[in-house]
Amino acid sequence: MTDQELVERLKKGEDSAFKTIVESYQDMVYNTALGIVQNSEDAEDVAQEVFVQVYESIHQFKGDSKFSTWLYRIATSKALDHLRRKKRKKRFAFLQSLFGANEEEVIHTPDFHHPGVSIENKEKAAVLFRAINKLPDNQKTAFTLHKIEGLSYQEVAEIMDTSLSSVESLMHRAKSNLRKMLEDYYQKNLG
Amino acid sequence: MDKKKHIEQQVDETLSSLDSIKKAKANPFLFTRVMASLRQEEETGWGRVGHLLTRPAFAIAVLFLVILMNSIVFIQQPESSSITDEDQVFATEYNSLTQPDDEGLLSYNEDQP
């Protein structure tokens, strides 16, 4: 069954169509969210939010783009929103700890180990993920979609609703920023 | 020089550490979780209210209603705000009736020890 048929059936309120959509796209949505939020539990929450939104706003999908492109858009925006909320909470907890309201120490996020990375690359990938986390949102999105989801620049451009040259520029800046961050890191840690 | 070369090598290896990454698999019970979340939203009722409030049709309807109410008030205002003779007579009479009592009350209070 095509995506278009599934979407039409979901618009008519058929739950079985929704089940097929979730089962077909859950890995794609989860993997995208995981690359951005870098935490398996948070990625599950984001994936859940994405499919809830799909169910509630399927009537807004007009078919101008591919269904998977629409899903990627929702997944990246939900994942970035999740990160922003988490950062706000962290900042608030830090302020509370400064004023003594929260006696607990502010917990620092541990290194993220993506389950799809081979054992020999595990440590280096964790360092790279830490650097990716410091990139601006648009560079992070482009880099994650290309490197972790394995999408072409053209597909990334469609998802981010921008031109191919913009994605090329974003990727160039992302790589250059990552290189700088990694050089600083190894300068300090290989001394 | 060796150190710089070594750092460059480490950076290159780190940047290519995701080249052969495999895709992560979602929780197989994700659909059950999504359905539970949807049901919970419907049960609380707030989900439906929130959904209704965020619909563009609802926002446009509210906007039209506000404009309509303002127009009605604007059209009716000149008639209702003009003071009729009857109102003027009532205001004068009310003033003349209340003034002596007020003065009396004030003077009574001042006389108290």
Contacts between the chains, C-beta under 8 A, distances in Angstrom:
chain1	res1	chain2	res2	distance
A	15	B	35	8.0
A	19	B	31	5.7
A	22	B	30	6.4
A	22	B	31	4.5
A	22	B	34	6.1
A	23	B	31	6.4
A	26	B	26	4.1
A	26	B	30	4.9
A	26	B	31	7.4
A	27	B	23	6.1
A	27	B	24	7.4
A	27	B	25	5.5
A	27	B	26	5.2
A	28	B	23	7.8
A	29	B	26	7.2
A	30	B	24	6.2
A	30	B	25	7.3
A	30	B	26	3.5
A	30	B	27	7.6
A	30	B	30	7.4
A	31	B	23	4.7
A	31	B	24	4.8
A	31	B	26	7.8
A	34	B	24	5.2
A	40	B	24	7.9
A	43	B	24	7.8
A	44	B	26	7.3
A	44	B	27	5.6
A	44	B	30	7.2
A	44	B	33	7.7
A	47	B	26	5.9
A	47	B	30	6.0
A	48	B	30	6.7
A	48	B	33	5.3
A	48	B	34	5.5
A	48	B	37	5.9
A	51	B	30	7.3
A	51	B	31	7.9
A	51	B	34	4.4
A	52	B	34	6.0
A	52	B	37	5.5
A	52	B	38	6.0
A	52	B	41	7.5
A	55	B	34	7.3
A	55	B	38	6.0
A	56	B	38	8.0
A	56	B	51	6.3
A	114	B	18	7.9
A	114	B	21	6.5
A	114	B	24	6.6
A	115	B	22	8.0
A	115	B	24	5.0
A	115	B	25	7.8
A	116	B	21	4.7
A	116	B	22	3.6
A	116	B	23	5.8
A	116	B	24	5.3
A	117	B	17	7.0
A	117	B	18	7.1
A	117	B	21	5.6
A	117	B	22	7.9
A	118	B	20	6.4
A	121	B	17	4.2
A	121	B	18	7.7
A	121	B	20	7.5
A	124	B	10	7.9
A	124	B	13	5.9
A	124	B	14	4.5
A	124	B	17	4.0
A	125	B	14	7.9
A	125	B	17	4.3
A	125	B	18	6.0
A	125	B	21	7.6
A	127	B	14	5.5
A	128	B	14	5.1
A	128	B	15	6.8
A	128	B	17	5.6
A	128	B	18	6.4
A	147	B	18	5.0
A	147	B	21	7.4
A	148	B	18	6.6
A	148	B	21	6.1
A	149	B	23	7.7
A	150	B	23	7.9
A	175	B	15	7.2
A	178	B	15	6.5
A	179	B	11	6.0
A	179	B	15	7.0
A	182	B	10	7.5
A	182	B	11	4.5
A	182	B	14	5.4
A	182	B	15	7.0
A	183	B	7	6.1
A	183	B	11	5.8
A	186	B	7	4.6
A	186	B	10	4.8
A	186	B	11	6.4
A	187	B	7	6.3
A	190	B	3	7.1
A	190	B	6	6.6
A	190	B	7	6.3
A	190	B	10	6.9
